[in-house]
Amino acid sequence: MDKMTLRIFQREVERQCRFALIAAEDLRQALNIHDKDRIWYSVQAFLVASGNISKLLWPPSPSIPERAAELRTTLAVPSSSPLEPRVFRNHFEHFDERLESWAISSQRHNFVDENVGPTGMIVGLDPGDYLRNFDTTHCAVTFRGDIYNLQPIIDAILNLYKTAATEANKPHWM
């Protein structure tokens, strides 16, 4: 990939990192004032930006061969990065499908959604009946029993943001 195109991709990674970090800060502030709508707005914004970073670094069907590998190399993204999975972004993006799946598969049809508090604070429910839950004790989003710890993602994005900012600002002729 030519340097100019590489710099453009690096700038987009930087931008999506910035958006994710803004959402993480907004989430922190929303948690402090117990603004439930703002909490979920921030979680969703964070997941979308994180998913965009993942797609830039691990595209589902790249048109430029080796683009993603070169981008990850220049940004020092390890192969074991927590940024690759997009499962939680998909849970939110395809919520309609997840809701249908719950409606078909739930045995008791108990329904807890947009809960904010420790996982299990409501006793007697199957984990699959908790749709979106923000676990305040672990800074984690849960969805039907899946757990997504945000802090490792935030840390990885912060590191990536610094590297992407440095790389993206290099001249494209170097």
C-alpha positions in Angstrom: 0.0 0.0 0.0 1.4 3.4 -0.8 2.3 5.8 2.1 -0.5 8.3 1.3 -3.2 5.6 1.6 -1.5 4.2 4.7 -1.6 7.6 6.4 -5.3 8.0 5.5 -6.1 4.6 7.2 -3.9 5.6 10.2 -5.8 8.9 10.5 -9.1 7.0 10.5 -7.9 4.7 13.2 -6.8 7.7 15.2 -10.3 9.3 14.7 -12.2 6.2 15.8 -9.9 5.9 18.8 -10.7 9.5 19.7 -14.4 8.8 19.4 -14.2 5.7 21.5 -12.2 7.6 24.2 -14.8 10.4 24.2 -17.6 7.8 24.6 -15.6 6.2 27.5 -15.3 9.5 29.3 -18.9 10.3 28.6 -19.8 6.9 30.1 -17.7 7.7 33.2 -19.5 11.0 33.7 -22.9 9.4 33.1 -22.2 6.7 35.7 -21.3 9.5 38.2 -24.7 11.2 37.8 -26.7 8.0 37.3 -28.0 9.1 33.9 -29.2 5.7 32.5 -30.0 7.0 29.0 -26.6 8.6 28.7 -24.9 5.5 30.1 -26.4 3.3 27.3 -25.9 6.0 24.7 -22.2 6.1 25.7 -21.9 2.3 25.7 -23.4 2.1 22.3 -21.1 4.9 20.9 -18.1 3.1 22.5 -19.0 -0.2 20.9 -19.6 1.3 17.5 -16.2 3.2 17.5 -14.5 0.0 18.8 -16.1 -2.0 16.1 -14.9 0.5 13.5 -11.4 0.2 14.8 -11.7 -3.6 14.6 -12.9 -3.4 11.0 -10.1 -1.1 10.0 -7.5 -3.5 11.5 -9.2 -6.8 10.6 -11.5 -6.1 7.7 -14.2 -8.7 6.9 -13.3 -8.6 3.1 -10.4 -6.3 2.2 -10.0 -5.1 -1.3 -6.4 -4.1 -0.8 -4.3 -7.2 -0.1 -2.2 -7.0 3.0 -3.6 -3.6 3.9 -4.7 -4.7 7.4 -1.5 -6.5 8.2 0.5 -3.5 7.1 -1.7 -1.2 9.1 -1.5 -3.3 12.2 2.3 -3.5 11.9 2.8 0.2 11.5 0.5 0.8 14.5 2.2 -2.0 16.6 -1.1 -3.8 17.2 -0.4 -7.3 18.5 -2.2 -10.4 17.1 -3.7 -11.0 20.5 -5.2 -7.5 20.7 -8.6 -7.3 22.5 -9.7 -4.9 19.8 -10.3 -7.6 17.2 -13.6 -9.2 18.4 -16.8 -7.5 17.3 -19.3 -9.7 19.1 -20.6 -7.0 21.4 -20.8 -4.4 18.7 -22.8 -7.0 16.8 -25.1 -7.6 19.8 -26.0 -3.9 19.7 -26.1 -3.4 16.0 -28.2 -6.5 15.5 -30.3 -6.1 18.6 -33.5 -6.9 16.6 -32.2 -10.4 15.8 -31.0 -10.9 19.4 -34.4 -9.9 20.7 -36.1 -12.4 18.4 -33.6 -15.1 19.5 -34.5 -14.3 23.1 -38.2 -14.5 22.4 -37.8 -18.0 20.8 -35.3 -19.4 23.3 -36.1 -18.0 26.7 -37.8 -20.6 28.8 -39.4 -18.3 31.4 -39.6 -15.1 29.3 -38.2 -13.0 32.2 -36.8 -9.9 30.6 -34.2 -7.5 32.0 -32.7 -4.9 29.7 -30.7 -1.7 30.1 -29.9 -2.7 33.7 -27.1 -0.8 35.4 -25.6 -2.5 38.4 -23.7 -5.6 39.4 -24.5 -8.7 37.4 -26.9 -10.9 39.4 -28.4 -8.0 41.4 -31.7 -9.4 40.4 -31.8 -12.9 41.6 -33.6 -15.9 40.1 -33.2 -15.0 36.5 -31.5 -17.1 33.8 -28.4 -15.3 32.5 -29.9 -15.4 29.0 -32.8 -13.2 30.2 -30.5 -10.4 30.9 -30.1 -8.6 27.6 -28.1 -5.4 28.1 -26.5 -5.0 31.5 -23.8 -2.7 32.6 -21.9 -4.2 35.5 -20.7 -1.3 37.6 -18.4 -3.4 39.8 -16.4 -4.7 36.8 -16.9 -2.0 34.2 -18.3 -4.6 31.9 -21.2 -5.0 29.6 -23.0 -8.2 29.6 -25.4 -9.5 27.0 -27.4 -12.8 27.6 -24.5 -14.2 29.6 -21.6 -12.9 27.5 -19.3 -10.6 29.3 -17.3 -7.7 27.7 -14.8 -6.0 30.0 -14.4 -2.5 28.9 -11.2 -1.5 30.7 -8.8 -3.7 28.6 -10.4 -2.3 25.5 -10.1 1.3 26.7 -6.5 0.7 27.6 -5.7 -0.8 24.2 -7.5 2.0 22.4 -5.6 4.6 24.5 -2.3 3.0 23.5 -3.4 2.7 19.8 -4.5 6.3 19.8 -1.1 7.6 20.8 0.6 5.4 18.1 -1.9 6.3 15.4 -1.6 10.0 16.1 2.2 9.8 15.7 2.1 7.7 12.6 -0.8 9.5 10.9 1.0 12.8 11.3 4.1 11.6 9.4 4.5 13.0 5.9 3.1 10.6 3.3 6.3 10.7 1.3 8.2 9.1 4.2 
